Amino acid sequence: MTPERRTGGVQEYYHYKIMKKYVLGYGSLINRASRLMTVPTAHEAFPVKLEGFTRGWWARTPVPGFTTTFLGCISVADFRRFRGERPHDDYLNGVFFEVSDEDLLAMDKRERGYDRVLVAKSQLGFYEASSGFDPDGEFYIYLNNFSDEAQFESALPSENVPIVQSYVDICMEGCLEQEAEFSFLLEEDFVSRFLLSCQEWNVHWVNDRIHPRRPHVYSPQAFKIDQILYDSPLKRIYETVRIE
């Protein structure tokens, strides 16, 4: 809440403007059904470019039992510190959506293991289609926090904690939703940019779709997603994916 100074005659008073809050989604939150599970009002999400950060397969949720490696996000500076090179893409493509204070608390619970960080407006690139947002609003992103290279390396996909196709599907279906809603994103190849801006793809990637011989029954975009992956530079790794 930001005070705005206003003058009425000789008396001064302050009007408090309530700033809107937004969350930046770069993985499963791009997908409408996925984000509605946490923020039931988040039917609308708008495309955005995010600079200074990079996403990759290095996020693990602190839960018992079998789990997977999810997409996470760190600063470009941290990535260079751990990898000795810049990420292979200049910016992240993702979405932003409005949240309430209560929604933020629910998001914090969902994204346990991540740090919620306020992002500077200078790091965000908005499209004309996103003109309805509050320019004075607060934009938050959920980041991973690694103390050193060893901790980072230990979080990468492994045989016991792999990348799973069901999660890849959720993210890619969200990107396809964005392309369907905002046709100009087709020219930017929003889906492929998502894939190629994800760091640390590797052979620890399993197909956990239910009845994978007929995956479209459970993942309607399965065949389209498979074709995109097969035609992408990830083909060599994708061909090693095993059925779990």
C-alpha positions as CSV (number, residue, x, y, z in Angstrom):
1,M,0.0,0.0,0.0
2,T,1.6,3.2,-1.2
3,P,0.7,6.7,0.2
4,E,-0.1,9.4,-2.4
5,R,0.2,13.0,-1.3
6,R,-2.9,15.1,-2.2
7,T,-3.7,18.7,-1.3
8,G,-7.1,20.0,-0.5
9,G,-7.0,23.7,0.2
10,V,-4.6,24.4,3.0
11,Q,-5.0,20.9,4.4
12,E,-2.9,18.1,3.1
13,Y,-3.9,14.5,3.3
14,Y,-2.7,11.1,2.0
15,H,-4.7,8.7,-0.1
16,Y,-3.5,5.1,0.1
17,K,-3.4,3.3,-3.2
18,I,-3.6,-0.5,-2.9
19,M,-1.1,-2.0,-5.4
20,K,-2.0,-5.1,-7.3
21,K,0.2,-8.2,-7.0
22,Y,1.1,-10.6,-9.7
23,V,2.9,-13.9,-9.8
24,L,5.3,-14.8,-12.7
25,G,4.9,-18.4,-13.9
26,Y,7.6,-20.1,-15.9
27,G,6.7,-23.8,-15.5
28,S,3.5,-25.5,-14.5
29,L,1.9,-22.2,-13.6
30,I,1.7,-21.4,-17.4
31,N,-1.0,-24.1,-17.5
32,R,-4.5,-22.8,-16.6
33,A,-5.7,-25.9,-14.9
34,S,-2.6,-26.2,-12.8
35,R,-2.6,-22.6,-11.5
36,L,-6.4,-22.7,-10.9
37,M,-5.7,-25.5,-8.4
38,T,-4.0,-22.9,-6.2
39,V,-5.5,-19.6,-7.4
40,P,-9.2,-20.3,-8.5
41,T,-9.5,-16.8,-9.9
42,A,-6.5,-17.0,-12.2
43,H,-8.3,-17.8,-15.4
44,E,-6.4,-15.1,-17.2
45,A,-2.6,-15.1,-17.6
46,F,-0.7,-12.9,-20.0
47,P,2.6,-13.6,-21.8
48,V,5.8,-11.9,-20.5
49,K,9.5,-11.9,-21.1
50,L,11.8,-12.1,-18.1
51,E,15.4,-11.1,-18.2
52,G,18.2,-11.8,-15.7
53,F,16.9,-15.3,-14.7
54,T,17.1,-18.7,-16.2
55,R,15.0,-21.9,-15.6
56,G,16.1,-25.5,-15.6
57,W,15.7,-28.9,-14.2
58,W,17.0,-28.5,-10.7
59,A,14.0,-28.2,-8.4
60,R,13.0,-30.8,-5.9
61,T,10.1,-30.6,-3.6
62,P,10.7,-31.6,0.0
63,V,8.1,-34.4,0.2
64,P,8.5,-38.1,1.3
65,G,8.4,-41.0,-1.0
66,F,8.9,-41.1,-4.8
67,T,9.3,-37.7,-6.3
68,T,10.6,-36.0,-9.5
69,T,12.8,-33.1,-10.6
70,F,10.8,-30.0,-11.4
71,L,11.6,-26.8,-13.2
72,G,13.2,-24.2,-11.1
73,C,14.7,-20.7,-11.6
74,I,17.9,-19.0,-10.6
75,S,19.6,-15.7,-11.5
76,V,21.8,-15.7,-14.6
77,A,24.7,-14.7,-12.3
78,D,24.2,-17.8,-10.2
79,F,24.0,-20.0,-13.3
80,R,27.3,-18.6,-14.5
81,R,28.8,-19.1,-11.1
82,F,27.8,-22.8,-11.1
83,R,28.3,-23.6,-14.8
84,G,31.1,-21.1,-15.9
85,E,29.0,-19.9,-18.9
86,R,25.9,-18.0,-19.7
87,P,22.5,-19.8,-20.3
88,H,21.8,-20.6,-23.9
89,D,18.9,-18.2,-24.2
90,D,18.6,-14.5,-23.6
91,Y,15.3,-14.4,-21.7
92,L,12.6,-16.6,-20.2
93,N,9.1,-16.7,-21.7
94,G,6.3,-17.1,-19.2
95,V,3.1,-15.6,-17.9
96,F,1.9,-13.4,-15.1
97,F,-1.4,-13.4,-13.3
98,E,-3.0,-11.4,-10.6
99,V,-3.2,-12.7,-7.0
100,S,-4.6,-11.5,-3.7
101,D,-2.7,-11.5,-0.4
102,E,-4.5,-14.8,0.5
103,D,-3.5,-16.2,-2.9
104,L,0.1,-15.4,-2.2
105,L,0.0,-17.4,1.0
106,A,-1.5,-20.3,-0.9
107,M,1.3,-19.9,-3.5
108,D,4.0,-19.9,-0.8
109,K,2.6,-23.2,0.4
110,R,2.5,-24.7,-3.1
111,E,6.0,-23.5,-3.9
112,R,7.6,-24.7,-0.6
113,G,11.3,-25.1,-1.2
114,Y,11.4,-22.0,-3.3
115,D,12.0,-18.3,-2.3
116,R,9.5,-15.7,-3.3
117,V,11.4,-12.7,-4.8
118,L,10.2,-9.3,-6.0
119,V,11.2,-8.7,-9.6
120,A,12.2,-5.2,-10.9
121,K,10.0,-3.8,-13.7
122,S,13.2,-3.3,-15.8
123,Q,13.5,-7.1,-16.0
124,L,10.1,-7.6,-17.5
125,G,9.1,-7.2,-21.1
126,F,5.3,-6.8,-21.7
127,Y,3.3,-7.4,-24.8
128,E,0.6,-5.1,-26.0
129,A,-2.0,-7.8,-25.1
130,S,-1.0,-7.3,-21.5
131,S,-2.0,-3.7,-21.3
132,G,-4.5,-4.1,-18.5
133,F,-2.1,-4.7,-15.6
134,D,-1.2,-2.2,-12.9
135,P,2.2,-0.6,-13.8
136,D,2.8,0.1,-10.2
137,G,2.0,-3.4,-9.1
138,E,4.4,-5.9,-7.5
139,F,5.6,-8.9,-9.6
140,Y,6.9,-12.0,-7.7
141,I,8.8,-15.0,-8.9
142,Y,9.7,-18.2,-7.1
143,L,13.4,-19.0,-7.2
144,N,15.7,-21.7,-6.0
145,N,18.5,-20.9,-3.5
146,F,21.7,-22.9,-3.8
147,S,24.6,-22.1,-1.5
148,D,27.3,-23.5,-3.8
149,E,28.0,-25.5,-7.0
150,A,27.9,-28.8,-5.1
151,Q,24.3,-28.2,-3.8
152,F,23.3,-27.2,-7.3
153,E,24.8,-30.3,-8.9
154,S,23.0,-32.5,-6.3
155,A,19.6,-31.1,-7.4
156,L,20.0,-32.1,-11.1
157,P,17.8,-34.9,-12.5
158,S,19.1,-38.4,-11.6
159,E,17.9,-42.0,-12.1
160,N,16.0,-41.9,-8.8
161,V,14.7,-38.3,-9.2
162,P,14.1,-38.0,-12.9
163,I,12.3,-35.5,-15.2
164,V,8.8,-37.0,-15.8
165,Q,6.8,-36.6,-19.0
166,S,3.5,-35.9,-17.2
167,Y,5.1,-32.7,-15.8
168,V,6.6,-31.8,-19.2
169,D,3.1,-32.2,-20.7
170,I,1.6,-29.8,-18.1
171,C,4.1,-27.1,-19.0
172,M,3.9,-27.5,-22.7
173,E,0.1,-27.6,-22.7
174,G,0.3,-24.3,-20.9
175,C,2.5,-22.9,-23.7
176,L,0.1,-24.2,-26.3
177,E,-2.8,-22.5,-24.5
178,Q,-0.9,-19.2,-24.7
179,E,-0.3,-19.7,-28.4
180,A,-4.0,-20.5,-29.0
181,E,-5.1,-17.4,-27.0
182,F,-2.4,-14.9,-28.3
183,S,-1.8,-15.7,-32.0
184,F,1.2,-13.4,-32.2
185,L,3.1,-15.9,-30.0
186,L,3.1,-18.4,-32.9
187,E,5.5,-16.1,-34.7
188,E,7.8,-16.3,-31.7
189,D,7.3,-20.0,-31.4
190,F,6.4,-19.7,-27.8
191,V,6.5,-23.5,-27.2
192,S,9.9,-24.0,-28.7
193,R,11.4,-21.1,-26.9
194,F,10.1,-22.6,-23.6
195,L,11.9,-25.9,-24.4
196,L,15.2,-24.3,-25.5
197,S,15.3,-21.9,-22.5
198,C,15.1,-24.8,-20.1
199,Q,18.6,-25.8,-18.9
200,E,19.9,-29.2,-17.8
201,W,17.8,-31.6,-19.9
202,N,19.4,-35.0,-19.6
203,V,18.8,-38.8,-20.1
204,H,17.1,-39.1,-16.7
205,W,13.7,-38.5,-18.3
206,V,10.9,-41.0,-18.0
207,N,7.5,-41.4,-19.6
208,D,5.1,-41.8,-16.7
209,R,1.9,-41.1,-18.7
210,I,-0.9,-43.5,-17.9
211,H,-1.3,-46.2,-20.6
212,P,1.3,-44.5,-22.8
213,R,0.3,-46.5,-25.9
214,R,-2.9,-44.3,-25.9
215,P,-1.6,-41.2,-24.1
216,H,-4.1,-38.8,-25.7
217,V,-6.9,-40.2,-23.4
218,Y,-5.2,-38.7,-20.4
219,S,-3.1,-36.0,-22.0
220,P,-5.1,-34.5,-24.9
221,Q,-2.1,-32.8,-26.5
222,A,0.2,-35.8,-26.1
223,F,0.8,-36.5,-29.8
224,K,1.4,-32.9,-30.6
225,I,3.8,-32.5,-27.7
226,D,5.7,-35.7,-28.8
227,Q,6.0,-34.3,-32.4
228,I,7.3,-31.0,-31.1
229,L,9.9,-32.7,-28.9
230,Y,10.9,-35.1,-31.7
231,D,11.4,-32.2,-34.1
232,S,13.4,-30.1,-31.6
233,P,17.1,-30.1,-30.8
234,L,16.1,-32.2,-27.8
235,K,15.5,-35.2,-30.2
236,R,18.6,-37.1,-29.2
237,I,17.7,-37.0,-25.5
238,Y,14.0,-37.5,-26.1
239,E,14.8,-40.8,-28.0
240,T,16.3,-42.1,-24.7
241,V,13.1,-41.6,-22.7
242,R,12.0,-44.8,-21.1
243,I,8.5,-45.9,-20.0
244,E,8.1,-46.1,-16.3
